[in-house]
């Protein structure tokens, strides 16, 4: 008998207060989907927040906020707190939950990308070959974006969380240096 093939996508978004998770699983039509559970651990947290069939069902798309992830407990639905960048541990399972599951490490880089985009806007380049100073800044920004991409690859595909976070932190340091007006 064929099994469910569980799969999730966690796309990079530019929304600072949302973590989007999409179920891209293939479910066996002959086997009912029972007891789906989605667990999310935030960066630096040792516990996870669980969502069951009251929040998710096969084919789900969820946009999780700080209230959903239990790091905000007031003004939910009125004020939205930004979610931190870092490594989110995500596990999705269906019954039997100890056998049928997938786990992912997702490196959220939304705050870093927001800084990156802001620096790109500040460059004010035209549709022609830029002057040397702007070209140098463009090259630095390309390098920083490469560090962010490498950090995601290390965390999500190579399963080297420490190396990925070191690359992320270095890219963030470079972004902060570029945006500093008095450095």
Buried (B, 14 or more C-beta within 10 A) or exposed (E): EEEBEBEBEBEEBEBBBBBBBBBEBEBEEEBEBEEBBBBBBBBEBEEBBEBEBEBBEBEBEBEBBBBBBEBBEEEEEEEBBBBBBBBBBBBBBBBEBEEBBBEBBBBBBBBBBBBBEEBBEEEEBEEEEBEEEBEEBBEBBEEBBEBBEBBBBBBBEEEBBEBBBBBBBBBBEBBEEBEEEEE
